[in-house]
Amino acid sequence: MIEIKGEKTILREPYEEDIDVLYYWQFEEEEQASRDWNGPYIPEQHATKEEFYESWEQQYYIMEGVPSSLVIEIDDTVVGAVGSYWVDPNTDWLETGIVIYDKHYWNGGYGSEAYQHWIDYLFEATGLHRLGLSTWSGNSRMIHVGEKVGMLEEARVREARKVDGEFFDAVKMGIMRSEWQKTRGKSPS
């Protein structure tokens, strides 16, 4: 079982009860504060618990032996997840992301630490050439997290996202393996 311990966070493969917790945060928690930041321009499709479990099982591995997602545990509680998905496996184009559902853990460095460990894990566990993220200009915290892990802004599509009647830019960021190796103090292979 994969478990990555940081100073503030633990990333690990989910236990069955963790999927219930993530389902709660994504569909049952009343406030849904994370939806204001995590792709608020994408309509959320409700899923039953059974559909949610099935989705986790079907998409468990992004490639052999590498999970597509890990849960984020803080203070012995699952509060979010890091994830990845293929844009194009033929060109090694993998996008990554993070969501911390519990707003009590926002702005404390938890997301930056968890996301750095996720990027490190994906580069260490794979031969991928690059990793990216997609967000919107209204999510300055995610842009800052991307910058902290060494990502550069690669594209900005003007006024491509509409949130609460206001237009925002779509933002694409990325980091190449060679850039990651320099920032993490490792020599290129």
N, C-alpha and C positions, 0 to 999 in steps of 0.2 A: 504494500500500500504506500502510495506517495504521500509524504508529509514534509512540508517545508516550514521550518520554524524561524520566525523573525523575532525582533525584540518586542513588537506589539501584536503581531498577527501570526496565525498559522494557516497555511494553505494545505488542504488535504482532500483526498478522494472522499466523496460523500458516503455516509452510512444511509440505510433506508430511511431512518427517522429524519435525516437532514433534508431529504427531498420533501417531506411534509412541511418542514420549516420554510424552505424556499417557496413552496406552494402558498403557504400562509402569507409570506411577505409579498409575493407577486400578485395574488388574487383575493386574499381575504382581509388583510390588514386594512383598517379603515382609512387612514390618512393618505396612503400611497404617495408619500413625499418624493420618493425616488423617481417617479414617473415625470416629475417636473423637469428632470435633468437627463434621464436615460432615454433618449429618443422620443421626446414627447410629440413629435410630428408623425410617429408611426402608430396607427391604431392598434391597441392591444387586443388580441384575440383571446377570449376567455377559453380556458381548457378545464376539463374535469380533472380530478386527481389521477384517474386512470390514464387519461391522455397525457398528462404531465409526466407521469412515471414512464409511460411508453416512449415519450420523446427523449427523456434522459437515457433510457436504455438503447434506443436506436442511434443516438448521436454521441454515445459515450466516448468513443475513441476518434480522434481527429486523424490519427495514423497509428500504425501498429505499436501498441504499448504506451501511447501518449494520449491521456484523456483530453477531451475537448474543453472540459471545465473542472475546476476545483472549487470547493467551498472555502469561504473566508471565516475563520473562527477567531473571535476576540473574547477574552475573559470567559472561556469555556462555552461560548454561545455562537452559533452560526448566524452571521449578520449579512452575508452576501456571497458573491461568487465572482471568480475570474473566468473568462471564457475565450474561445477562439472559434473561427469558422472559415471555411475555404471561400475565397472569392474565385480562385482558379487554381486547382491542384496541378494543372499542367505546367504552370509557371511558378509554382511555389508561392502563390499569393495568399497569405494567411492574415486575416484581420483578428485583432484581439480586443478585449474589453474588460471592464470591471463594473460591478454595481455593489454598493453597500446600501442595503435597504434601510437599516436602522440609522436614522439621522443623528442620533446621539454620538455616532462614531464618524461624523463628517468633520472635516477641518482639523483633525488631530494627527495627521500624518499616517493614518492607518491605510488609506487607499494607496498612497504613494509607495509605502513599504510593500504592500501586497502585490501591487502591479509590477514593481521592480522584480520581485521574486518570480512572478509569473513569466515575465520576459526572459529573465535569466534561465528559468527552467526550460522554456520552449527552445531557446538557442542551444542549451546544453544537451537536451534530449533528442534533438533533431539535427538535420543538416540544412535547415532552411536558410535561405540567403537573406530574407528580409521579413520583418513583421510590421504590421501597420495598425492604425486605429482610425475610426471614422466618428466624428462628433459634429457639433454645431457651434457656431460662434457665441451663442448664449451660454454655453457650458465652459466658462473660463477655468473652472477647477479641473476638468478633464484635460483641457489643453495644457494646463500647468503640469499635471501629472505626466502627460506625454513628454513634455520638455524635460522634466526631472529624470526620466529614464533614458534620455538621449535622443528622443524622436525629434525630427524636423518637420515643419509644415511642408507638405509636398504639393498640396492643391487646395484651392479655395474657390468654391462655386458660389458666386454672389447671389444672395437672396433666394437660395434653393430650398430653404426650410421655413415652414410657417408654424409659429407657436403662438397661441392665443391671439390670432389675428395680425401678428407682426412678423415680418420677414427677417430671417437670419441667414448667414452664410453656412454652407456645408464645408466642413474642414476635414482634410485628410492629412494624416501624419504617418511617418514611418521611420524605421531604423534598419540599417543594413548590418549584417553580421560583423563586417569589418569595423563599423562604427561602435557597435556594442563591445567588441573585443578591446578596443582602445579605451573605452570608458570604464570597463570592468577590470582593466589591468591585465588582460590576457593577450598572448601573442596569437597572430593569425595562424590557422592550421594549414 
